[in-house]
Amino acid sequence: KLRNNIQFPVFPGPYTGDSKEKAQARAWNELVQYERSNPQKLPAEDLRKRVHYTYMLCLSYLPLYPDFWHQCALWHGEIGDLKGEVKVYERALKMLPDCLMLHLALAERLEHRGNIEGAKAVYEGLAEKHAGPMVWIHYMRFARRTDGIGA
């Protein structure tokens, strides 16, 4: 029933904000949340595969929506798939290289997982490509957290 609200096929494009796109995004979000709720009472591994498949299907139709990439990466982190979490962020950044939110989310997750060098590399790359106040503020906060007050 939830799949009936999704239009197939849809040519992927940037978000424009019209009502059809909002309806598509809402329908995909409902489908993903439904699959995550495990209505079929699947074993953990089967559920992981099914939810991953649903996210990948969603992202194949809506690849330029950073919220879905972020949601997918966080889900991988929730189930303990740390490599999968980073891979999703890396794939997302290939699709959306200018998305500040995804860069910052990746850096935050790397730092949270103890990969300080990886997080630093993300911040430094971001500072080179998209130097702006928001990037520097986050980078300075990161430096203070990791290097101390003298950073």
TAZI-V534332 format. One record per run of one state. SS is the DSSP state (H for helix, E for strand, L for the rest). FROM is the first residue (numbers start at 1). LEN is the number of residues. If there is no record, write none. Layout:
SS;FROM;LEN  SS;FROM;LEN
This chain:
L;1;1  H;2;4  L;6;13  H;19;18  L;37;7  H;44;18  L;62;4  H;66;13  L;79;3  H;82;14  L;96;4  H;100;13  L;113;3  H;116;14  L;130;3  H;133;15  L;148;4
